[in-house]
Amino acid sequence: MTTGKTTDVTINDDNASSKTNEVLSDLNKQDQAVKDATAKQQANDQAYQTATTEQTDATKQGQADLDKSTSDLDKTVDDAKQAGIDVSVEAKSRRTNFG
């Protein structure tokens, strides 16, 4: 929201009605601008909440997938060793910094 210049209004008997209407019109415009800004802020807040929830859910799912893959690998290695196959595993960790 931006503000314009401030104007002094002198009201007398000759211009009371027209000046009052000008002031009321200006106040109505300001009120609408505040309502528009409030609506935009609410939309931004909702978008932030949605993005945060989706990021948290994706992180949890990614960790669950990684845990399952690790468990599956451990089972496969154990099965191979029980079958007499010599197996070695090398794990590498990679992290991406999104911050």
C-alpha positions in Angstrom: 0.0 0.0 0.0 1.3 3.5 -0.8 0.3 6.8 0.7 -0.3 10.0 -1.2 0.2 13.5 -0.1 -1.7 14.9 2.8 -4.1 17.7 2.0 -5.7 20.1 4.5 -9.4 20.5 3.9 -11.2 23.6 4.9 -14.9 23.2 5.3 -17.3 26.1 5.2 -21.0 26.6 4.5 -20.4 26.9 0.8 -18.4 23.6 0.3 -19.5 21.5 3.3 -21.4 18.9 1.2 -18.8 18.5 -1.6 -15.8 18.4 0.8 -17.6 15.9 3.0 -18.2 13.7 0.0 -14.5 14.0 -1.1 -13.3 13.0 2.4 -15.8 10.1 2.5 -14.7 9.0 -0.9 -11.1 9.1 0.1 -11.8 7.1 3.3 -13.7 4.5 1.3 -10.7 4.1 -1.1 -8.4 3.7 1.9 -10.7 1.2 3.5 -10.8 -0.8 0.2 -7.0 -0.7 0.0 -6.7 -2.1 3.5 -9.2 -4.8 2.7 -7.2 -5.7 -0.4 -3.9 -5.8 1.5 -5.5 -7.9 4.2 -6.8 -10.4 1.6 -3.3 -10.6 0.0 -1.7 -11.2 3.3 -4.2 -14.0 4.2 -3.5 -15.6 0.8 0.3 -15.4 1.5 -0.1 -16.9 4.9 -2.1 -19.8 3.5 0.4 -20.4 0.8 3.2 -20.4 3.4 1.3 -22.9 5.5 0.7 -25.1 2.5 4.3 -25.0 1.4 5.6 -25.7 4.9 3.2 -28.7 5.3 4.2 -30.1 1.9 7.9 -29.7 2.7 7.5 -31.5 6.0 5.5 -34.3 4.5 8.1 -34.7 1.7 10.9 -34.8 4.2 9.1 -37.5 6.3 8.3 -39.6 3.2 11.9 -39.3 2.0 13.2 -40.4 5.3 10.8 -43.3 5.4 11.8 -44.3 1.9 15.5 -44.2 2.9 14.9 -46.2 6.0 13.0 -48.9 4.0 15.8 -49.0 1.3 18.4 -49.4 4.0 16.4 -52.2 5.6 15.9 -53.9 2.3 19.6 -53.7 1.5 20.5 -55.1 5.0 18.2 -58.0 4.4 19.6 -58.7 0.9 23.2 -58.6 2.3 22.2 -61.0 5.1 20.5 -63.3 2.6 23.6 -63.3 0.3 25.9 -64.0 3.2 23.7 -66.9 4.4 24.0 -68.3 0.8 27.7 -68.1 1.1 28.3 -65.1 -1.1 30.9 -62.6 0.0 29.3 -59.2 0.1 30.6 -55.8 1.1 28.6 -52.6 1.2 29.9 -49.1 0.9 27.5 -46.3 1.8 27.9 -42.7 0.9 25.9 -39.8 2.3 25.0 -36.8 0.2 23.2 -33.8 1.6 21.8 -30.8 -0.4 21.7 -27.5 1.4 18.5 -25.7 0.4 19.1 -22.9 2.9 
